[in-house]
């Protein structure tokens, strides 16, 4: 898919969902191909991907309660709770069926959303999910330490280091409390229930997830592909935005006929 790189116009809105006031932004154009719903975990810089997809699709970007500029979330007890909140929010702002994209912690929530509401998700794209085989260990205690773990090249850390430290601390606290960096055995046991076309994307130098994780998704999700992006760590959007846009945009357009057969992973040069 040839995506023209230009900034899209998005409108901000709020919906009441599961006791939360959930912020979202919406832009792009409505097409028969349906909408794209994005869920970003932490501040990993998906704006370029969002703008690119909005040239072709209606895009709704949801801010999960407790992330970004939203208030502290003490209500959600599990990832499944947060996925339920997401489902209620999306039901108010997106069509009945949509492509769902999540990154990092947001990908974990997106995975549970696809399991909970399979009839709504036509295609699922998980970017750097930590559901399966996370590296483990304590969360980073500062933005500087987090940048070292998220990136293959620390010199790409400018955007991450510019994060509001209060936002950083709030997001880390939520991810820790909901065990976003712990292997989710229940989710792994249910991967075979995902029937929609699924793409899983990892950076080749991801330090937060074991390399074997990609194989687990591919083997257990019936209709799945995976893409490994060279020269990128966990925060692919910060280091290889063009490669990420190309892989994701192609999959949104082609789905089951995406590039290669299911038995082969795709390596982006």
Buried (B, 14 or more C-beta within 10 A) or exposed (E): BEBEEEEBEBEEEEBEBBEBEBBBBBBBEEEEBBBBBBBBBBBBBBBBBBBBBBBBBBBBBBBBBBBBEBEEBEEBEBBBBBBBBBBBBBBEBBBEEBBBBBBBBBBBBBBBBBBBBEEBBBBBBBBBBBBBBBBEEEBBEEBEEBBBBBBBEBEBBEBBEEBEEEBBBBBBBBBEBBBBBBBBEEBBEBBEEBBBBBBBBBBBBBEBBBEEBBBBBBEBBBBBBBBBBEBBBBBBBBBBBEBBBBBBBBBBBEBEEBBEEBEEBBEBE
